[in-house]
C-alpha cells in the first residue's frame, strides 16, 4: 500500500534514472558544490539550500522575471520564485532601477527618509491598518508582535495552529499530537520547554479554538488565514471570522501573518476576505526580494503600545532595551525597494494576470490526475496552487502531513528540474508571477504528464492507496 497509489520500488527506479541524468547534465554545478564544501557548511551558504531533491545543489547564474539560468547554461521556468520571496518575478524592472539609484544615495543610515513616510501611507491604504513598523524579515516581525501582544495583554501563552509556519520564531515551534502540545521534531539546540507558553490546536477546529482561548491566558492567536507550509489547507467557510469573534470574546489579540497568503489578491486575505486583525504581518515579496518585512497595528493596539512604552521607560529610567529591532531594519535600500514594489510591482494589474493563470494551472492538474487515474487533490489560493497526494483537500495540518509521500514528491521535482522547470521544494506548491505565460503553464502540465506516464509504465508502479 502507498499514500499516493504509487509503489516505492517504481519511485526508486524512476529516481535513479533522473539522478543519473542530473549528474550528467550539470557538471559545473556539481564542481561548485564540491568546491563549496571546503568553506561552506554542507556546501551551501544557508542549510535549507541543501534540502532540495537534486543530487547536488543547483547553482544559479542569473534570474529575471519567471526564469533563471544555472551555471551550466540551462534555463528554467520558475514556479517556486524563491519560495515566495520573488512572488512578483525576479528582479522586477522598477525594483532593479530603484536599487541602482539608491546605491549612490546611501544604503543605511538608521534614520528615516521620505520613502518611509510614503511606505506607511501605501501600507495603510493597501492593508487597512493605520500604523506600521518595518523589520528585516517576517520572522523578526512575528517575534516583535509576540512581545507586544504579551506586554499589552499581560498574558504569556501564544496560540498557534498545528503545522503553522511563522518563520523561525521559537514560540511557534510546537505541534498538536493527540490533543496535546509538544515540541516540533528536529529543533536544534532547544534549551527550554516551548510548551510552557505555547499552545497548538488543529486548524478549522472551532471547539478546540474556543477551549484554548477560554483558559484566559492566551495573549494572541497567531495564524495564517490559510495554511501554506505543511501543504495548503484552506479555512472552512466562516472559520477566520470565528477566530476574530472568539479572540475578542476572550480578550486575546488576533495576529494574521500573510507572508505567503499575499498571493490571494491585492491586500491579501485580510482585504479580500474583510478580516479584522489586531496585528498584520507580511514579509518576503514586500520589497521585491530585498530583505524586508512589516507589521501593522490598529489604532487601539497602537495606543496600548504607547502605554507599554511609557511604563517600560519609567521602570528602566529610559535606558531599557525593548528586545525588538535590528540595526539594518528599515534601511534606506529596503524602504526604497518597498515603496517601488508597492507602487509599481504589487499592483492590481499584476494580480489580474497571475490569478487566472494559477486557476488554469489548477484545472489542468485536476484533469491530468483524472486522466492518469490518480486520486490526488489540488488546492488553490489566488496565484498559488498545490497538488497533494490525497483524494480531497485537507482541512487540518495533520491531514496535509498525512498526505506527504516524500520520495514521490522528490522524484517528480527532480524530473521537472531535469526538463527546465522548478516548483517549490518540500511540497508540491506553484506560484504564477506577472511574467509567467500560458505557455509556461502548459509546459509544466505537459512535463508532469510525461513524468507520470513514464513512472506509471514501470512494472508494479500502481498499488492500492492507503
Secondary structure as the mmCIF struct_conf table of DSSP 4:
data_model
#
loop_
_struct_conf.conf_type_id
_struct_conf.id
_struct_conf.beg_label_comp_id
_struct_conf.beg_label_asym_id
_struct_conf.beg_label_seq_id
_struct_conf.end_label_comp_id
_struct_conf.end_label_asym_id
_struct_conf.end_label_seq_id
STRN STRN1 UNK A 2 UNK A 2
BEND BEND1 UNK A 3 UNK A 5
STRN STRN2 UNK A 6 UNK A 6
HELX_RH_AL_P HELX_RH_AL_P1 UNK A 8 UNK A 25
HELX_RH_AL_P HELX_RH_AL_P2 UNK A 27 UNK A 36
TURN_TY1_P TURN_TY1_P1 UNK A 37 UNK A 39
BEND BEND2 UNK A 40 UNK A 40
HELX_RH_3T_P HELX_RH_3T_P1 UNK A 41 UNK A 43
BEND BEND3 UNK A 44 UNK A 46
HELX_RH_3T_P HELX_RH_3T_P2 UNK A 47 UNK A 50
BEND BEND4 UNK A 52 UNK A 56
HELX_LH_PP_P HELX_LH_PP_P1 UNK A 57 UNK A 59
STRN STRN3 UNK A 60 UNK A 64
STRN STRN4 UNK A 65 UNK A 65
TURN_TY1_P TURN_TY1_P2 UNK A 66 UNK A 66
STRN STRN5 UNK A 67 UNK A 70
TURN_TY1_P TURN_TY1_P3 UNK A 71 UNK A 72
BEND BEND5 UNK A 73 UNK A 73
STRN STRN6 UNK A 75 UNK A 78
BEND BEND6 UNK A 79 UNK A 80
TURN_TY1_P TURN_TY1_P4 UNK A 81 UNK A 81
HELX_RH_3T_P HELX_RH_3T_P3 UNK A 82 UNK A 84
TURN_TY1_P TURN_TY1_P5 UNK A 85 UNK A 88
STRN STRN7 UNK A 90 UNK A 90
TURN_TY1_P TURN_TY1_P6 UNK A 91 UNK A 91
HELX_RH_AL_P HELX_RH_AL_P3 UNK A 93 UNK A 103
TURN_TY1_P TURN_TY1_P7 UNK A 104 UNK A 104
BEND BEND7 UNK A 105 UNK A 105
BEND BEND8 UNK A 107 UNK A 107
BEND BEND9 UNK A 110 UNK A 111
HELX_RH_AL_P HELX_RH_AL_P4 UNK A 114 UNK A 127
BEND BEND10 UNK A 128 UNK A 128
BEND BEND11 UNK A 130 UNK A 130
STRN STRN8 UNK A 131 UNK A 135
BEND BEND12 UNK A 136 UNK A 137
HELX_RH_AL_P HELX_RH_AL_P5 UNK A 138 UNK A 153
TURN_TY1_P TURN_TY1_P8 UNK A 154 UNK A 154
STRN STRN9 UNK A 157 UNK A 161
TURN_TY1_P TURN_TY1_P9 UNK A 162 UNK A 163
TURN_TY1_P TURN_TY1_P10 UNK A 167 UNK A 168
HELX_RH_3T_P HELX_RH_3T_P4 UNK A 170 UNK A 172
STRN STRN10 UNK A 174 UNK A 177
TURN_TY1_P TURN_TY1_P11 UNK A 178 UNK A 179
STRN STRN11 UNK A 180 UNK A 183
HELX_LH_PP_P HELX_LH_PP_P2 UNK A 184 UNK A 184
TURN_TY1_P TURN_TY1_P12 UNK A 185 UNK A 186
BEND BEND13 UNK A 188 UNK A 189
BEND BEND14 UNK A 192 UNK A 192
HELX_RH_3T_P HELX_RH_3T_P5 UNK A 194 UNK A 196
TURN_TY1_P TURN_TY1_P13 UNK A 197 UNK A 197
STRN STRN12 UNK A 198 UNK A 201
TURN_TY1_P TURN_TY1_P14 UNK A 203 UNK A 204
HELX_RH_AL_P HELX_RH_AL_P6 UNK A 206 UNK A 214
TURN_TY1_P TURN_TY1_P15 UNK A 215 UNK A 215
BEND BEND15 UNK A 216 UNK A 216
STRN STRN13 UNK A 218 UNK A 223
BEND BEND16 UNK A 225 UNK A 226
STRN STRN14 UNK A 227 UNK A 227
BEND BEND17 UNK A 229 UNK A 231
STRN STRN15 UNK A 233 UNK A 233
HELX_LH_PP_P HELX_LH_PP_P3 UNK A 234 UNK A 236
TURN_TY1_P TURN_TY1_P16 UNK A 237 UNK A 238
HELX_RH_AL_P HELX_RH_AL_P7 UNK A 239 UNK A 249
TURN_TY1_P TURN_TY1_P17 UNK A 250 UNK A 251
STRN STRN16 UNK A 253 UNK A 257
TURN_TY1_P TURN_TY1_P18 UNK A 259 UNK A 260
HELX_RH_3T_P HELX_RH_3T_P6 UNK A 261 UNK A 264
BEND BEND18 UNK A 265 UNK A 265
TURN_TY1_P TURN_TY1_P19 UNK A 266 UNK A 267
HELX_RH_AL_P HELX_RH_AL_P8 UNK A 268 UNK A 272
TURN_TY1_P TURN_TY1_P20 UNK A 273 UNK A 274
BEND BEND19 UNK A 278 UNK A 278
STRN STRN17 UNK A 279 UNK A 282
HELX_RH_3T_P HELX_RH_3T_P7 UNK A 284 UNK A 287
TURN_TY1_P TURN_TY1_P21 UNK A 288 UNK A 289
BEND BEND20 UNK A 290 UNK A 291
STRN STRN18 UNK A 293 UNK A 297
HELX_RH_AL_P HELX_RH_AL_P9 UNK A 299 UNK A 316
TURN_TY1_P TURN_TY1_P22 UNK A 317 UNK A 318
BEND BEND21 UNK A 323 UNK A 323
TURN_TY1_P TURN_TY1_P23 UNK A 327 UNK A 330
HELX_RH_AL_P HELX_RH_AL_P10 UNK A 332 UNK A 340
HELX_RH_PI_P HELX_RH_PI_P1 UNK A 341 UNK A 345
BEND BEND22 UNK A 346 UNK A 346
HELX_RH_AL_P HELX_RH_AL_P11 UNK A 348 UNK A 371
TURN_TY1_P TURN_TY1_P24 UNK A 372 UNK A 373
STRN STRN19 UNK A 377 UNK A 381
TURN_TY1_P TURN_TY1_P25 UNK A 382 UNK A 383
STRN STRN20 UNK A 384 UNK A 388
BEND BEND23 UNK A 389 UNK A 392
BEND BEND24 UNK A 395 UNK A 396
HELX_RH_AL_P HELX_RH_AL_P12 UNK A 397 UNK A 402
TURN_TY1_P TURN_TY1_P26 UNK A 403 UNK A 403
HELX_RH_AL_P HELX_RH_AL_P13 UNK A 406 UNK A 417
TURN_TY1_P TURN_TY1_P27 UNK A 418 UNK A 420
STRN STRN21 UNK A 421 UNK A 422
STRN STRN22 UNK A 424 UNK A 424
TURN_TY1_P TURN_TY1_P28 UNK A 425 UNK A 428
STRN STRN23 UNK A 429 UNK A 431
TURN_TY1_P TURN_TY1_P29 UNK A 434 UNK A 435
HELX_RH_AL_P HELX_RH_AL_P14 UNK A 438 UNK A 456
TURN_TY1_P TURN_TY1_P30 UNK A 457 UNK A 457
BEND BEND25 UNK A 458 UNK A 458
TURN_TY1_P TURN_TY1_P31 UNK A 459 UNK A 460
STRN STRN24 UNK A 462 UNK A 462
STRN STRN25 UNK A 465 UNK A 465
#
